[in-house]
Amino acid sequence: MQTTHPLKWKAITLLILSITLCPSVKISAAEDYLIVSVVDASFPPSMSVKEQWNFTRFGFAIDYKIENPTQSDIIIDYVCAPFPFPRLKTNLVNQTLEVYQFFIVEWVMGQYTIRPGIRYETYPCYFEIYYHLNKSLPLGRYEWWFDYTNCSTCPVPVVTEKLIIQVTETTISYFFEYNNETRVVSPTQTIEVADFELPLYVFSLLFLVRAYLKRKRRNRI
């Protein structure tokens, strides 16, 4: 009997410690989070009218930042790229138009560590609007953001701050949620840009050069 008492007290002590420590672990884990914000976007968009397929493709270079405001690393598991994943939501005046987001998925697998601080990236975002064969963005609302719900899983909450593009009969404006800035990028709805056709790898190269130059300018500041 005497040999069982120490084991019993150890079990009771371990149970008490587990009950008291579990809530504190949950609270500290909930305090970790990420912020993914759209901070800039190109204008005018690249455009390509595809009459044979009855759609127009639009493209934007969107700058975003990933901020880890905590004091610890955050590890994200991914099974494909891109991640964070680009998201588009539209609410067009002409409801008969069909909008499809266009992107390339690369099948990869691994883990990515996001360290405390801020990191800037640029991603080329494309979408196709069917039954729309001109170079002007259709009237309506476009929302762009990035998250970790596709291709990857994040162990902490992710705050997303969007870019909202509003196209009216008179103006095209960008609204950035991360700093509540509204920027009128075009005083008129009509975009006068020549139609062009470039391979996707050329677009990617241009975006990489643009991102490199932007990062180089930022390092000089």
MIMI-943990 format. One record per residue: residue in three letters; z negated, x negated, y negated of N, C-alpha, C in turn. Coordinates in steps of 0.1 Angstrom, whole numbers, plus 5000, padded with zeros to 4 digits. Layout:
N
ALAZXYZXYZXY
...
# end
This chain:
221
MET500049925012500050005000500049914988
GLN499349814988499249724976500549664973
THR501349634983502649574980503649664974
THR503449794975504449894969504149924955
HIS502949894950502649924936503449854926
PRO503649714928504449644918505849694918
LEU506449734929507849784929507849914922
LYS506850004924506850134917506750114902
TRP505850024898505750004883507049944877
LYS507649854885508949794880509949904879
ALA510049994888511050104888510750194876
ILE509450224873509150314862509450244849
THR509150114848509450044836510950034833
LEU511750014844513150004842513750144838
LEU513150254843513650384839513350414825
ILE512150374820511750394806512650314797
LEU512950194801513750104792515150164792
SER515750214803517050264803517150394794
ILE516150474794516150594786516050564771
THR515250464768515050434754516250354748
LEU516850274757517950184752519250254751
CYS519550354760520850414760521250484747
PRO520450554740520850614727521250514717
SER520550394717520850294707522250234710
VAL522550214723523850164727524950254722
LYS524850384724525850484720526050484705
ILE524950474697525050474683525750354678
SER525450234683526150114679527650114682
ALA527950174694529350184698530150274689
ALA529450384685530150484676530350434662
GLU529650334658529850274645531050194644
ASP531550144655532850064655534050154654
TYR535050114645536250194644537250114637
LEU538550164638539650104632540250194621
ILE540950134612541750204601543150154602
VAL544150244604545550214604546150284592
SER546650214582547150274569548550234566
VAL549350334562550650304557550450264542
VAL550950144539550750094525552050084517
ASP553250094523554450084516555650124525
ALA556750164518557950204526559150174517
SER560250144524561550114516562150244511
PHE562950224501563750334495564950274488
PRO566150324489566550444498566550404512
PRO566450504521566550474536567950424539
SER568050354550569450334556569950464562
MET571250484562571750604567573050584574
SER573250664584574450654592574850794597
VAL575950844593576450984596577250974609
LYS576851044619577451044632578151184634
GLU579351194629580051324629580351364644
GLN580751274652581051304666579951364674
TRP578651324670577451384676576751474668
ASN577251504656576651604647575251574643
PHE574951454639573651424633573751304623
THR572751284615572651174606571351094610
ARG571450964610570250884613569750814601
PHE568450824598567850764587566850664592
GLY566650554584565750444587564950394576
PHE563650374578562750314568562050194573
ALA561850094564560949984567559650024562
ILE558650044571557350094567556349974569
ASP555649944559554549844559553249914562
TYR552449864571551149924574550149814576
LYS548849844575547749754578546849804588
ILE546249714596545249744606543949684601
GLU542949764599541749704594540549734604
ASN539949624607538749634616537549604607
PRO536849704601535749684592534449644598
THR534449634612533149604618532949454619
GLN531949414626531549264627531949214641
SER532549304649532849264663534349284666
ASP534849214677536149224681536349364688
ILE537549414687537849544694539049514703
ILE538849544716539949514726540649634730
ILE541949634729542849744731543649714744
ASP543649814753544549794765545849864762
TYR547049804766548349864763549149844776
VAL550049944778551049944789552449934784
CYS552649944771554049944766553949914751
ALA555049884745555149864730556149964725
PRO556050004712555249944702553750004702
PHE552849924697551549974694550949894682
PRO550349964673550150104673551450184672
PHE551450304676552650384679553050454666
PRO554350444662554850514649554950664652
ARG554450744643554450894644555150954632
LEU555951064635556651134625556351284627
LYS556051354616555951504616556651554604
THR557551654607558351714596558051864594
ASN558251904582558252054579559452074569
LEU560552104574561752114566561952254561
VAL562652264549562952394544563952474553
ASN564952394558565852454567565352434581
GLN564852544587564152534600565152524611
THR566452544609567452534619567752384623
LEU567452294614567652154617566752094627
GLU567252004636566451954646566151804643
VAL564951754643564551624640564051554652
TYR564551434655564151354667563851214662
GLN562651164666562251034662562950934672
PHE563450824667564250724675563450594675
PHE563150544687562450414688562750354702
ILE562450224703562750154716561350124722
VAL561150154734559950124741560150004750
GLU559249914749559249794758558049804768
TRP558449784780557349804791556649674793
VAL555449664788554649544789553249594793
MET552349504796550949534800550049424796
GLY548949454791547949354787546849404779
GLN546149314772545049344763545349274750
TYR544949344739545049284726543749294718
THR543349184712542049174705542349184690
ILE541649284684541749304669540449254664
ARG540549144657539349074651538949144638
PRO537749124633537349174620538249134609
GLY538549224600539449184589540649274588
ILE541649234581542849314578544049234582
ARG544949304589546249244593547349334588
TYR548449274582549649354577550849334587
GLU551549444589552749444597553849534591
THR555049514595556249594591556949644603
TYR557249774603557949834614559149914610
PRO560349904616561449984612561350124619
CYS561350224611561150364617562450434615
TYR562950504625564150574625563950724630
PHE564750814624564850944630566251004628
GLU566551094636567851164636567751314633
ILE568551364624568551504621569851564625
TYR569751654635570951714640571351834632
TYR572651864631573351964623573151934608
HIS573051804605572951764591573851644590
LEU574951664582575951554581576251514567
ASN575151464560575351404547574251304545
LYS574351224534573451114532572251144524
SER571951274522570751314515569651364525
LEU568451324522567351374531567251524529
PRO567151604539566951744538565651784530
LEU565651894523564451934516563251954526
GLY562051914522560951934530559951824529
ARG559051824539557951724540558051644552
TYR557851504551557851414561556551334561
GLU555851324573554651254574554751134584
TRP554451014580554550894589553150844590
TRP552750804602551550734605551650654618
PHE550550574620550550494632549150514639
ASP549250524653547950544660548050474674
TYR547050494682546950434695546950534706
THR547650654704547550754714548750744724
ASN549750664721550850634731550850484733
CYS551250444745551450304749550150224750
SER549050274744547750194744546550284743
THR545450234746544150304745543150224737
CYS542550294728541550224719540150274722
PRO539250184725537850234729537050284717
VAL537550284705536750324693537650424685
PRO537050504677537850604669538750524659
VAL539950584657540950534648541250624636
VAL540950574624541250654612542650624608
THR543550724607544950704603545050764589
GLU545750674580546050714567547550714565
LYS548150834562549550854563550350824550
LEU551650814552552650824541553250964542
ILE553151034531553751174530554951164520
ILE556151194526557351194517557651344514
GLN557851374502558151514497559451514491
VAL560451584497561751594491561951734485
THR562251744472562451864466563851864460
GLU564251974453565551974447565751884435
THR564651834430564651744418564251604421
THR563251584430562751444432562451414446
ILE562251294449561751244462560551154459
SER559351194464558151124461557451074474
TYR556750964473555850904483554450924479
PHE553650974488552150984486551450904497
PHE550650804493549950714502548450754503
GLU548050804515546650844516545650734514
TYR546050614517545050504517544450474503
ASN545250504493544750484479545050604470
ASN545550714476545850834468546850814457
GLU547850724460548850694450550150784453
THR550650844442551950914443553050834436
ARG554150814443555150734437556450804437
VAL557050834426558350904426559450794428
VAL560150794439561050694443562450724439
SER562750854437564050894432563951014423
PRO564551004411564451124402565351244407
THR566251214416567151324421567151324436
GLN567551434441567451454456568651384462
THR569751374455570951314461570851164461
ILE571151104473571150954474572550904475
GLU572950824465574250774465574250634471
VAL574450624484574550504491575650504501
ALA576450404501577550404510577150404525
ASP577850474533577550484547577950354553
PHE577150304563577350184569576850184584
GLU577350094592577050094606576749954610
LEU575549924614575049794618574349794631
PRO574549694640573849694652572349694650
LEU571549754660570149764658569449624657
TYR570049524664569349394663569549334649
VAL570649364642570749324628569649384619
PHE569449514621568349584613567049514617
SER566749484629565449414633565349284626
LEU566449204626566449074619566149084605
LEU566749184598566449204584565049234581
PHE564449324590563049364588562149244590
LEU562449154600561649034603561748944591
VAL562848924585563048834573562248894562
ARG562349024560561549094549560049074551
ALA559649094563558149074566557748934564
TYR558548834568558148694566558048664551
LEU559048704543559048674529557848734522
LYS557548864527556348934521555148864524
ARG554948814537553748744541553648614534
LYS554848544531554748414524554348434510
ARG554848544503554448564490552948594489
ARG552448674499551048714499550148584501
ASN550648484509549848364511549748284498
ARG550748294489550648214477549648274467
ILE549348394468548348464459546948404461
# end
